Amino acid sequence: GIGVCHCCLVKINGRHKRRACQTIVREGMSVETQVNRIAGQEVL
């Protein structure tokens, strides 16, 4: 199901480890991605 894999963790408005797949996007929101790696493989 959605939200169980933790592959989409981002920093939202200064709060770490937020799930992007379960977050409603709002105007002015600050989103920072974590390291672009999944299971030790670089995402291209």
C-alpha positions as CSV (number, residue, x, y, z in Angstrom):
1,G,0.0,0.0,0.0
2,I,0.9,3.6,-0.2
3,G,3.3,4.9,2.5
4,V,4.8,1.6,3.6
5,C,8.1,1.6,1.6
6,H,9.6,4.9,2.9
7,C,11.2,5.5,-0.6
8,C,9.7,9.0,-0.8
9,L,10.9,10.5,2.5
10,V,11.5,14.2,2.2
11,K,12.0,17.3,4.4
12,I,8.9,19.4,4.3
13,N,8.9,22.9,5.9
14,G,11.9,21.9,8.0
15,R,10.3,18.7,9.3
16,H,12.4,15.6,8.4
17,K,11.1,12.2,7.3
18,R,7.8,13.2,5.8
19,R,6.2,10.9,3.2
20,A,5.8,12.8,0.0
21,C,3.3,10.2,-1.3
22,Q,0.9,11.0,1.6
23,T,1.4,14.8,1.6
24,I,-1.0,17.3,0.0
25,V,1.0,20.0,-1.9
26,R,0.2,23.5,-0.8
27,E,1.4,26.9,-2.2
28,G,4.6,28.1,-0.5
29,M,5.5,24.7,0.8
30,S,9.3,24.0,1.1
31,V,10.3,20.5,0.1
32,E,13.8,19.1,0.1
33,T,14.7,15.6,-1.1
34,Q,16.9,13.3,0.9
35,V,19.9,11.6,-0.8
36,N,18.8,10.3,-4.2
37,R,19.5,6.6,-3.4
38,I,17.2,3.7,-3.1
39,A,18.5,0.3,-1.8
40,G,22.1,1.4,-2.4
41,Q,21.5,2.2,-6.1
42,E,21.7,5.8,-7.5
43,V,18.5,7.1,-9.0
44,L,19.1,8.5,-12.4
